[in-house]
Amino acid sequence: MNELARRIDAALPQTQCTRCGYPDCASYAQAVAAGEAGINQCPPGGREGIGRLAAITGQTASDLNPANGIEGPLTLAVIDEDWCIGCTLCIKACPTDAIVGSNKRMHTVIEPYCTGCELCIPVCPVDCISLEVVSGERTGWGAWTPAQAEQARERYTRRSIRLVREKQEHEARLEAKARMKLADLSAHSQHTDPVVLDKKRAVIEAALARARERRGQG
């Protein structure tokens, strides 16, 4: 990320809501810096946010693009415990790990960590999540503080790192299992036909080769 993108990113509320049309605030900042996105695509930042980006980029401030949403108050996701089925979909969708729970167990929201991004709403299969206004009449940056934005950024970054690590660990376990099977394929297969075993061996070897390629080793 170049210096301009870093300055733009620092001026964003870091709700990671994706309403700007990009997967996270940093991606939007890079797009603005590259001239690929307008400075008026961040509803959580609202009018003040547009003004901040205008000052940084030298562009003229304009109204928030309605295609990206409207400026509004800060909201908090609230889970109806009586209806929650513990599917974990909201946990996976939350960009700041603000929802805790486990499979088939009731979930709950850690209030200080919720950015009001709304990403948990559409994934809930039983519609048990609602939004509660927690900033009164204050909207945009008036409803959000730099400290909250920094906390959201840090939690999103930690979550992103964790997800990468978990993916790598999962792939490593699968690869180790494949190597074990390949080392003694006949003992790990119900088939005894050499032709069938050779085909299975080829499939496993191809999968291992792809894994090596992904790691940049093959």
C-alpha positions as CSV (number, residue, x, y, z in Angstrom):
1,M,0.0,0.0,0.0
2,N,1.5,3.4,-1.0
3,E,1.5,6.5,1.2
4,L,-1.6,8.0,-0.4
5,A,-3.6,4.8,0.1
6,R,-2.4,4.6,3.7
7,R,-3.6,8.2,4.4
8,I,-6.9,7.4,2.9
9,D,-7.2,4.2,4.8
10,A,-6.5,6.0,8.0
11,A,-9.4,8.4,7.3
12,L,-11.9,5.6,6.9
13,P,-14.1,4.3,9.8
14,Q,-12.8,0.7,9.4
15,T,-16.3,-0.8,9.8
16,Q,-15.2,-3.3,7.0
17,C,-18.9,-3.3,5.8
18,T,-18.1,-3.7,2.1
19,R,-20.8,-1.2,1.2
20,C,-18.2,0.8,-0.8
21,G,-18.1,-2.1,-3.2
22,Y,-14.7,-3.4,-2.0
23,P,-13.9,-6.4,0.3
24,D,-12.5,-4.1,3.1
25,C,-11.5,-0.6,3.9
26,A,-7.9,-1.0,2.8
27,S,-9.0,-2.3,-0.6
28,Y,-11.3,0.7,-1.0
29,A,-8.4,3.1,0.0
30,Q,-6.1,1.6,-2.6
31,A,-8.8,1.9,-5.2
32,V,-9.4,5.6,-4.4
33,A,-5.6,6.2,-4.4
34,A,-5.4,4.6,-7.9
35,G,-8.3,6.6,-9.2
36,E,-10.5,3.5,-9.6
37,A,-13.1,4.5,-7.0
38,G,-14.8,7.7,-5.9
39,I,-14.3,9.4,-2.6
40,N,-18.1,9.2,-2.0
41,Q,-18.6,5.5,-1.6
42,C,-18.4,5.1,2.2
43,P,-21.8,5.3,4.0
44,P,-20.3,4.8,7.5
45,G,-18.0,7.8,7.0
46,G,-20.9,9.9,5.6
47,R,-20.5,13.5,4.6
48,E,-17.6,14.1,7.0
49,G,-15.8,11.1,5.6
50,I,-16.1,12.4,2.1
51,G,-14.7,15.7,3.3
52,R,-11.7,14.0,4.8
53,L,-11.0,12.1,1.6
54,A,-11.4,15.2,-0.4
55,A,-8.8,17.0,1.7
56,I,-6.4,14.1,1.3
57,T,-6.9,13.5,-2.4
58,G,-7.5,17.1,-3.6
59,Q,-10.7,16.1,-5.1
60,T,-14.0,18.0,-4.8
61,A,-16.3,16.8,-2.2
62,S,-19.7,15.5,-3.4
63,D,-22.8,13.8,-2.1
64,L,-22.6,10.2,-0.9
65,N,-23.3,7.9,-3.9
66,P,-26.8,6.5,-3.2
67,A,-25.8,3.2,-4.9
68,N,-23.6,2.5,-1.9
69,G,-26.2,3.3,0.8
70,I,-27.0,6.2,3.1
71,E,-25.4,7.8,6.0
72,G,-26.9,6.6,9.2
73,P,-26.4,6.1,13.0
74,L,-24.1,3.5,14.5
75,T,-26.0,0.3,15.0
76,L,-25.3,-2.8,17.1
77,A,-26.2,-6.4,16.0
78,V,-28.4,-8.1,18.5
79,I,-29.1,-11.9,18.4
80,D,-32.4,-13.2,19.5
81,E,-31.3,-16.1,21.7
82,D,-34.7,-17.9,21.5
83,W,-34.4,-18.2,17.7
84,C,-30.6,-18.7,17.2
85,I,-29.9,-22.3,16.0
86,G,-26.1,-22.0,16.4
87,C,-25.3,-22.3,12.7
88,T,-22.1,-20.2,13.0
89,L,-22.7,-18.4,9.7
90,C,-22.8,-15.0,11.4
91,I,-19.5,-15.8,13.2
92,K,-17.9,-16.5,9.8
93,A,-19.3,-13.3,8.3
94,C,-18.3,-11.0,11.1
95,P,-15.2,-9.0,10.1
96,T,-14.1,-8.2,13.6
97,D,-14.8,-11.4,15.4
98,A,-17.4,-9.7,17.4
99,I,-19.7,-12.7,17.6
100,V,-18.9,-15.7,19.8
101,G,-20.5,-19.1,20.0
102,S,-20.1,-22.6,18.7
103,N,-21.9,-25.0,16.4
104,K,-25.4,-25.7,17.6
105,R,-24.9,-23.4,20.5
106,M,-26.4,-20.0,21.0
107,H,-24.3,-17.1,19.7
108,T,-23.9,-13.6,21.2
109,V,-22.4,-10.3,20.2
110,I,-19.6,-8.7,22.0
111,E,-20.9,-5.1,21.9
112,P,-17.7,-3.1,22.0
113,Y,-16.4,-5.0,19.0
114,C,-19.4,-4.7,16.7
115,T,-19.0,-2.1,14.0
116,G,-22.6,-2.3,12.8
117,C,-21.4,-3.6,9.4
118,E,-24.6,-5.6,8.9
119,L,-22.8,-8.5,7.2
120,C,-24.3,-10.9,9.7
121,I,-27.9,-10.0,8.8
122,P,-28.2,-11.6,5.3
123,V,-26.4,-14.9,6.2
124,C,-28.7,-15.7,9.2
125,P,-31.0,-18.5,8.0
126,V,-33.6,-17.9,10.7
127,D,-33.6,-14.1,10.6
128,C,-32.8,-13.8,14.4
129,I,-30.4,-10.9,14.1
130,S,-31.6,-7.3,14.4
131,L,-29.9,-3.9,14.5
132,E,-30.2,-1.6,17.4
133,V,-29.3,2.1,17.1
134,V,-26.8,3.0,19.7
135,S,-25.7,6.5,18.7
136,G,-29.0,8.4,18.9
137,E,-29.2,11.1,16.3
138,R,-25.5,11.1,15.6
139,T,-24.5,9.7,12.1
140,G,-21.4,9.0,10.1
141,W,-18.2,10.0,11.9
142,G,-20.3,11.8,14.4
143,A,-21.4,8.4,15.7
144,W,-18.0,6.8,15.5
145,T,-14.6,7.6,17.1
146,P,-11.0,7.3,15.9
147,A,-10.4,4.9,18.8
148,Q,-13.3,2.6,17.7
149,A,-12.0,2.7,14.1
150,E,-8.5,1.7,15.2
151,Q,-9.8,-1.1,17.3
152,A,-11.9,-2.3,14.4
153,R,-8.9,-2.2,12.1
154,E,-6.7,-4.1,14.5
155,R,-9.4,-6.8,15.1
156,Y,-10.0,-7.2,11.3
157,T,-6.2,-7.5,10.7
158,R,-5.9,-10.1,13.4
159,R,-8.9,-12.0,12.0
160,S,-7.4,-11.9,8.5
161,I,-4.1,-13.3,9.8
162,R,-5.9,-16.0,11.8
163,L,-7.9,-17.1,8.8
164,V,-4.8,-17.4,6.6
165,R,-3.0,-19.4,9.4
166,E,-6.0,-21.7,9.8
167,K,-6.2,-22.3,6.1
168,Q,-2.5,-23.1,5.9
169,E,-2.8,-25.5,8.9
170,H,-5.8,-27.2,7.3
171,E,-4.0,-27.7,4.0
172,A,-1.0,-29.0,5.8
173,R,-3.1,-31.6,7.6
174,L,-4.7,-32.7,4.3
175,E,-1.3,-32.9,2.7
176,A,0.1,-35.0,5.5
177,K,-2.9,-37.3,5.3
178,A,-2.4,-37.7,1.5
179,R,1.3,-38.5,1.9
180,M,0.5,-41.1,4.5
181,K,-2.1,-42.7,2.2
182,L,0.3,-42.6,-0.7
183,A,3.1,-44.3,1.3
184,D,0.9,-47.4,1.6
185,L,-2.0,-47.0,-0.7
186,S,-3.1,-50.6,-0.6
187,A,-3.6,-50.5,3.1
188,H,-5.7,-47.3,2.8
189,S,-8.0,-48.5,0.1
190,Q,-10.8,-51.0,-0.3
191,H,-9.6,-51.8,-3.8
192,T,-7.0,-54.4,-4.7
193,D,-7.0,-54.0,-8.5
194,P,-3.6,-52.6,-9.4
195,V,-5.1,-50.5,-12.2
196,V,-7.5,-48.8,-9.8
197,L,-4.8,-48.3,-7.2
198,D,-2.5,-46.7,-9.9
199,K,-5.3,-44.3,-10.8
200,K,-5.8,-43.3,-7.2
201,R,-2.1,-42.9,-6.8
202,A,-2.0,-40.6,-9.8
203,V,-4.8,-38.5,-8.3
204,I,-3.1,-38.2,-5.0
205,E,0.3,-37.3,-6.6
206,A,-1.4,-34.6,-8.7
207,A,-3.0,-33.1,-5.6
208,L,0.3,-33.1,-3.8
209,A,1.9,-31.4,-6.8
210,R,-0.7,-28.7,-6.8
211,A,-0.1,-28.2,-3.1
212,R,3.6,-27.7,-3.7
213,E,2.8,-25.3,-6.5
214,R,0.6,-23.2,-4.2
215,R,3.4,-23.0,-1.8
216,G,5.8,-21.9,-4.5
217,Q,7.9,-25.0,-4.1
218,G,7.1,-26.9,-7.2
